Amino acid sequence: MASSSDLENPNASSALPYSYTPLPDGEQTAEPAVVLHPKKAVAILVCAFLSVGFLVALIGNSGPLLPKNLNTNVAPSTVATPAKTTPLSRGVDKGVSEKAFRPKLGADNSFPWSSNMLDWQRTGFHFQPEKNWMNDPNGPVFYKGWYHLFYQYHPDAPVWGKIVWGHAVSKDLINWRHLPIAMETDEWYDEQGVWTGSATILPDGQLVVLYTGSTNESVQVQNLAYPADPNDPLLINWVKYPGNPVLVPPPGIDDKDFRDPTTAWKTPEGKWRITIGSKINKTGISLVYDTVDFKTFELLDGVLHAVPGTGMWECVDFYPISKQAENGLDTSVDGPGVKHIVKASMDDDRHDYYAIGTYDAYKGKWTPDNPTLDVGIGLRYDYGIYYASKTFYDQNKNRRVLWSWIKETDTEASDISKGWASLMGVPRTILLDKKTKSNIIQWPVEEITALRTDATVFKKLVLEAGALVPLNLPAASQLDIVAEFELDEATVQRLNGADVAYDCAQNGGAATRGALGPFGLSVLAHDGLVEHTPVYFYVAKAVDGSLKTFFCADQSRSSTATDVDKSIYGNIVPVLKGEKLSMRILVDHSIVESFAQEGRTCITSRVYPTKAIYNNARMFLFNNATAATVTASVNVWQMKSADI
Ligand code: DQQ
């Protein structure tokens, strides 16, 4: 969890923010920023504040996005034209939805990406295969001293296609060793793809896997697989059960709507139980099966849960969460101190939704605590790009860990030029929020802090309304940032009401000013803000005096390229009485993962700057509110690259 000690690293030197010589536009220079004497720094800080009017005008300008005197043309070293024709994504006709980002019809897709720009997008500490396409995490498990991550992988191209199970192992969830493909499309029952599945550890330590096969006729069936050598901690070789498939779509379920079996958990009668996502008409459902041997299954009457209007449920996840304890729970744990989470990935809108509820183990049914926040209509794990996620119980550290697929939001042509597509989010621990009791909290696994190096600390900086302050950092492409913000209490009290109907996505992003927001950090920013990605809070005050806080990430100015997604993401974040506003941001080249209030609301962004890259990436603190002063404290660590 973030703690105030995160902001008071005694080993880190306290640095004032200061300005730096603007770099020539459109050029990448290896020269480090000049470190100034503190007195000079203060003087320049004053200048920075004086120039705020200009800069605020720049970001607040509703006219042309870019100032006229900036040259936005780039001289590409290589134009990103695919050398050969590569098969396009073929998900829809195979029975899953479109996997690639498609720019809006009529969008300008002609941005001249240089190889230098594309190379920079590869990350330093996010899991990804060496090349080609990846999607959902599969069968994550801790087995004989190793964390295993299997994943949907297309070995032949950086677009979705004939999917196999890629495989990697790690001792710490951060550094990975790539292993050979675990399962290929070599049987009639998975000829069109070895799709998503989950692992279960049996009481005697044996491991079994259930996965969806897309058959030679594109029917979705469930198959059983197990390690060829259970004594091999690396689990290199896998055996597919000769009696596969073990499940075919039941009557009333379409051949292409039956996929992604969960990890199994124990029933009160001592059987194993799994759930599988599906739909009937527009109602998303999760079917329930009991088994004793993972070879024959009994379909239960009714479903675990159903929500009308939500469409196909992919990658359903079901797990217990403790009401009191700070540890995770094994999937079979149940009892009075336990709530249960249902998560489903909504094929219709491509987001992962969860709800907290009560599980009736005798009936095999789950009921949400709050029906207005049911699965698919309420809370999301993440309000940015985050899909097909899956948790596992890590018996090594008694925690529940969440993996998720983070797709690209640039064009397929760029992915082909890069030779790779997709990342995994940094794995997150999941706990019930003991304070609100109405949401979970997600936080990067503790191991990630081992990559932290070179801290820079900014303490209690006072940001007047409209302030924009460059933060001097040795580099800004791989960062772990922890920040706290305090709004000037007197102003908050004095205001009668402000922005009650705020909505991150609809209200113009970080450039739109209100009385109490936006304020936060802008990452992957270019000197003149020709490119930047603000991550910020926006506080709204109702006439009854109550406050509502929003947490947003604005990609609208993240890139001068025209062929990438520039959505503005965000949602409300609960802030309890006496709490400071806090955020943590992991920046890793083309991914920005943001966590508010210790992980109550999370936003993952994919951004593709063309200028704010390499040594031209910067970071700014800003307070674009019109009324309130904000006091900010920020710790920034450079992040080493993981061994991946
Ligand atoms: N991805 C798999 C399916 C799953 C989908 C196919 C979710 O099993 O439903 O690659 O992204």
Residues whose N, C-alpha, C, O or C-beta is under 5 A from the ligand:
A	BS01	DQQ	V96 D136 Q152 I163 W195 T196 T212 R259 D260 E314 C315 A388
